[in-house]
């Protein structure tokens, strides 16, 4: 079931904090890459999830890096791997 969430994107240098409406199935993602407005796809901002308010359907993200899409995606995936390491086989 899709639900509307408000994503609060915070702490991006040289940009104001913004709120974005998003349609999501389940919980918001742990990492988020967003095209920088006016950059024509050449620059993205990477964010990590800080907290969720399920009652208000709000997810707060903090900026961690900007750059070329491939570089930011690789960085975010490395961060995710550190936070959620693969479980050992039993």
Backbone bond lengths (Angstrom), bond angles and torsions (degrees), N, CA, C in turn:
res aa  C-N    CA-C-N  psi(-1)  N-CA   C-N-CA  omega(-1)  CA-C   N-CA-C  phi
1 X - - - 1.450 - - 1.517 109.72 -
2 X 1.319 116.55 126.00 1.460 119.39 179.53 1.526 110.28 -81.85
3 X 1.302 115.21 141.22 1.447 122.88 -179.40 1.514 109.03 -132.71
4 X 1.327 116.60 145.86 1.461 119.28 176.47 1.521 109.79 -83.06
5 X 1.323 114.84 132.25 1.464 122.33 175.87 1.520 108.51 -121.58
6 X 1.316 115.66 152.65 1.462 121.57 170.88 1.519 106.52 -103.67
7 X 1.342 115.81 120.81 1.463 120.83 175.04 1.515 107.83 -97.56
8 X 1.327 117.01 121.82 1.457 122.08 173.77 1.522 106.96 -97.98
9 X 1.321 116.37 116.39 1.463 122.49 -178.68 1.521 107.74 -104.00
10 X 1.337 115.52 116.12 1.472 120.67 -171.01 1.518 112.78 -121.72
11 X 1.337 113.68 159.38 1.468 124.55 167.63 1.524 115.60 70.82
12 X 1.331 119.07 18.52 1.459 120.85 176.32 1.529 108.42 -76.12
13 X 1.345 117.72 125.45 1.461 119.56 179.43 1.529 110.82 -61.76
14 X 1.297 116.48 144.77 1.462 123.31 177.51 1.521 113.31 61.45
15 X 1.330 118.33 20.92 1.463 121.73 177.52 1.527 108.71 -146.86
16 X 1.325 114.70 148.08 1.458 119.33 177.10 1.522 110.14 -77.83
17 X 1.326 116.13 156.19 1.455 120.50 172.89 1.531 107.91 -63.20
18 X 1.320 117.04 142.35 1.463 120.94 -178.41 1.519 110.53 -130.67
19 X 1.326 115.38 158.51 1.455 122.50 172.91 1.518 107.56 -118.89
20 X 1.334 116.24 134.68 1.454 122.68 -177.71 1.522 108.22 -128.31
21 X 1.329 117.03 134.13 1.463 120.57 173.35 1.515 108.71 -82.99
22 X 1.322 116.66 136.59 1.465 121.23 -179.05 1.518 109.63 -137.70
23 X 1.326 115.56 142.78 1.464 121.58 173.28 1.524 106.77 -94.57
24 X 1.308 117.70 122.70 1.463 121.91 -177.29 1.517 110.86 -133.29
25 X 1.318 115.44 147.82 1.456 120.94 168.09 1.522 106.20 -97.98
26 X 1.322 117.43 119.18 1.465 120.36 -179.37 1.513 112.10 76.01
27 X 1.318 114.47 -152.32 1.469 121.20 -177.45 1.529 111.72 -73.34
28 X 1.333 117.00 152.06 1.465 120.52 173.46 1.533 111.00 -62.87
29 X 1.318 116.12 154.89 1.468 122.11 -179.29 1.525 111.80 -69.20
30 X 1.335 115.52 156.54 1.466 121.62 179.83 1.524 112.49 -72.23
31 X 1.319 116.97 -31.36 1.463 121.57 179.83 1.521 108.82 -127.81
32 X 1.327 116.12 155.57 1.460 121.07 -176.93 1.523 108.76 -148.62
33 X 1.324 116.45 130.64 1.462 121.77 173.31 1.517 107.16 -112.88
34 X 1.323 116.81 130.43 1.462 121.31 -175.92 1.519 109.32 -131.13
35 X 1.324 115.74 131.20 1.464 120.58 178.11 1.522 109.43 -61.40
36 X 1.328 115.40 133.01 1.460 119.82 178.35 1.528 108.59 -71.75
37 X 1.336 117.42 125.56 1.470 119.69 -180.00 1.530 111.31 -55.65
38 X 1.330 116.00 133.52 1.457 121.65 178.18 1.510 115.00 82.30
39 X 1.341 118.36 1.16 1.463 120.95 -177.56 1.524 112.39 -95.09
40 X 1.321 118.33 -3.24 1.458 121.37 178.34 1.513 114.81 61.50
41 X 1.325 118.08 29.22 1.457 121.72 177.88 1.518 114.66 83.56
42 X 1.338 117.62 -4.21 1.459 120.44 -178.06 1.534 112.68 -82.98
43 X 1.327 116.91 -14.79 1.455 121.09 -176.58 1.520 108.96 -136.95
44 X 1.333 116.58 130.12 1.458 121.28 175.77 1.525 109.35 -125.04
45 X 1.314 114.49 157.21 1.462 122.09 174.64 1.515 108.07 -109.61
46 X 1.330 116.38 136.20 1.454 121.72 178.23 1.515 110.29 -105.23
47 X 1.317 115.46 136.49 1.465 122.19 -177.92 1.526 109.90 -129.01
48 X 1.343 116.15 152.66 1.460 121.79 172.95 1.528 108.39 -121.24
49 X 1.321 114.85 145.82 1.455 121.69 -178.76 1.524 109.76 -70.63
50 X 1.329 116.46 129.47 1.465 121.26 177.88 1.522 112.39 -101.82
51 X 1.346 115.67 -43.11 1.468 118.66 179.35 1.525 110.19 -161.88
52 X 1.335 114.23 161.02 1.460 122.33 -179.99 1.522 108.53 -128.64
53 X 1.322 115.99 138.00 1.456 121.87 169.37 1.528 105.80 -113.82
54 X 1.337 116.83 99.74 1.463 121.73 -174.55 1.524 111.95 -66.18
55 X 1.328 117.63 -33.90 1.465 120.04 -179.71 1.529 111.12 -66.72
56 X 1.324 116.53 -43.48 1.465 121.01 -179.75 1.518 112.41 -88.09
57 X 1.349 116.80 -3.88 1.473 122.50 -177.94 1.528 110.82 53.89
58 X 1.332 114.45 50.52 1.460 121.40 -179.58 1.523 109.69 -123.13
59 X 1.335 115.63 132.45 1.465 121.89 175.68 1.522 107.51 -119.52
60 X 1.323 116.29 127.33 1.465 121.41 -178.58 1.528 108.54 -103.61
61 X 1.330 115.87 123.39 1.459 123.30 179.93 1.524 109.75 -114.79
62 X 1.336 116.24 145.70 1.459 122.78 176.75 1.528 109.02 -114.87
63 X 1.314 115.34 135.70 1.468 122.47 179.80 1.527 110.00 -66.50
64 X 1.350 116.01 140.77 1.463 119.81 177.13 1.523 113.66 -127.55
65 X 1.342 118.62 -28.39 1.464 118.93 -177.78 1.526 110.52 -164.52
66 X 1.351 115.37 152.99 1.467 121.79 173.14 1.515 107.96 -129.34
67 X 1.318 115.90 154.08 1.457 120.39 177.07 1.507 111.46 160.61
68 X 1.329 115.66 -160.39 1.461 121.72 177.00 1.527 108.89 -64.15
69 X 1.335 117.92 144.95 1.472 120.28 -176.38 1.523 114.50 -51.67
70 X 1.323 118.61 -44.82 1.461 121.04 -178.57 1.518 112.97 -64.16
71 X 1.326 116.35 -40.12 1.463 120.34 -179.89 1.524 111.51 -67.03
72 X 1.334 116.42 -43.47 1.465 120.22 -179.27 1.527 110.21 -67.29
73 X 1.325 117.23 -41.77 1.461 120.47 178.56 1.526 111.14 -60.28
74 X 1.333 117.19 -45.36 1.469 120.77 178.80 1.529 110.78 -61.20
75 X 1.320 117.19 -42.58 1.459 121.77 179.28 1.526 110.89 -62.46
76 X 1.345 116.83 -45.09 1.464 120.37 -179.97 1.522 111.59 -64.54
77 X 1.319 117.05 -39.90 1.465 119.77 178.11 1.520 111.67 -65.36
78 X 1.338 117.62 -36.97 1.468 120.76 175.08 1.526 110.35 -62.93
79 X 1.335 117.01 -43.22 1.464 120.35 177.71 1.521 110.78 -61.01
80 X 1.311 116.61 -44.08 1.452 121.06 179.87 1.524 111.30 -62.23
81 X 1.318 116.63 -40.42 1.471 120.87 178.75 1.528 111.27 -63.94
82 X 1.336 117.45 -33.73 1.465 120.66 178.09 1.524 111.09 -70.51
83 X 1.332 116.48 -38.79 1.457 121.02 -177.26 1.518 111.55 -77.65
84 X 1.336 116.95 -37.60 1.469 122.31 -176.31 1.527 109.32 -123.27
85 X 1.321 118.99 70.87 1.466 119.81 -178.89 1.532 111.68 -64.56
86 X 1.307 115.95 154.66 1.464 121.45 179.15 1.532 108.56 -65.43
87 X 1.336 114.41 134.19 1.476 118.22 178.01 1.514 110.03 -72.64
88 X 1.316 116.56 148.16 1.453 121.60 177.21 1.523 110.37 -71.78
89 X 1.307 115.64 144.50 1.477 120.20 176.82 1.517 109.10 -66.39
90 X 1.323 115.71 144.57 1.465 119.51 -179.83 1.485 111.11 -98.77
